[in-house]
Amino acid sequence: MPLGIVGAIEVEASPWFDDNQWVLDIAAKDNIVVGTIGDLEPDKPEFRQQLDKLHKNPLFRGIRYGNLWGRDFTAAVAKPEFIAGLKAMADAGLVMDTANPDPRLIADLVRLTDKAPSLRIVIDHLPRLVKPSDAAARKTYEGNLRELGKRKQVYVKVSGVVEKVNGKVPEDPAYYKPKIDELWDVFGEDRLIYGSDWPNSDTWAEYPVELKVVRAYFTAKGQAAAEKYFWRNSLACYKWIRRDNSQPKL
């Protein structure tokens, strides 16, 4: 709160189904939580029943799926039952967050959005993605990213920004400007979302350092752009629930 944070969306950190409810029970007691992203597997027979149960709680805003928990995202996108599950989520107004992007996942998202065009998708930690060193592979990756930039239902979390250089974290926001500029140029001011990646972000730098970097960048873009980044775009994407008077509203 001293940093001006008045609301947060919790993103899954467990593959156990029961932990979805555990998080919702915790969130019920703390109004700073305006939504949660859970963990379900859309290609499983029990998915629809699980989704219906969790979606009864308005704080449940979707699931996370990607390079996590040993799952094969490429194989999943090829399964009709996986796509059907995600279409059911889209029909319910829910979101899919990705996990730990790499060039293959970006290519998979192009295929996924071809098959489920109404599903809102959030790409997490894109600044941390390691681009291919091979020129042809890099060109393919950049082409796929630009294609996703044309798809208005795809959002990007500007999270995982800071990095270590020779064992130290540069704290000057100017160091990170080119990296964020790339995302701004592809996705624009209406589809970039603030993400802290806390507490995992502590691996690189303490929370105030991470926040300072992105706050400096987006504040420099003007108040309207900063508001979109810090809350308006997330509301458009996640449809989160305002639970406290301190939280902004349209």
Secondary structure, DSSP 8 states (H G I E B T S, - for coil): -TTS---EEEE-----HHHHHHHHHHHHT-TTEEEEEE---TTSTTHHHHHHHHHTSTTEEEEE-SS-TT--HHHHHT-HHHHHHHHHHHHTT-EEE--S--HHHHHHHHHHHHH-TT-EEEE--GGG----SSHHHHHHHHHHHHHHHT-TTEEEEE-S----BTTB----HHHHHHHHHHHHHHH-TTSEEE---TTGGGGTS-HHHHHHHHHHHHHHT-HHHHHIIIIIHHHHHH-----STTS---
